[in-house]
Amino acid sequence: MTARTLPHDDYIEAVYAALENAGLPVQDAFTEDSETRGLYCYLNAVITIDLVYTSHGEDWPHGLLFIWEWHTGIEADQGEPDRGPVWLFAEAKSDGSNEYPTVLPVYGYASPAAVVQAARKVIAREIGPGSFNGISSARWDGELIGGSWDQADELNAACEAWGTDESSQ
């Protein structure tokens, strides 16, 4: 995680722990606030799952990324995401890059158990990536997976406060 505290640190730590407890080996995890086009910041986190030493290692030889983002919505009219959170996933490549992210069918403040359940479905290829020409919806016939995190209201308030402060700069 980052050296300074961000609104989503505790949430991502809870998801990290749930993935580890479910036997999905987390290789790396971090949270940060990032710039988009150098114009505004957004919150994000990336959790890398290393599947090389599991029964799915041949299917996902370089692992999977699970990405959480919270956007201010400032540039939604210019193709940037709407205000709020979203979970994404992407396949890691051998050169350290990744495929285009695909929206994961969970709530933006999904419970850690829901993220684990969705991750298992991605690993088993029950949920597939969308088109590879930008962020897209997953190939998935089901509903949203699982429920929201029990601390979603507090996390939402902290992210909104961060977003209001960011928008005022």
Secondary structure by P-SEA (a helix, b strand, c coil): cccccccaaaaaaaaaaaaaaacccccccbbbbbbccccbbbbbbbbbbbccccccccccccbbbbbbbbbccccccccccccbbbbbbbbbcccccccccccccccccccaaaaaaaaaaaaaccccccccccccccccccccccccccaaaaaaaaaaaaaaaaaac
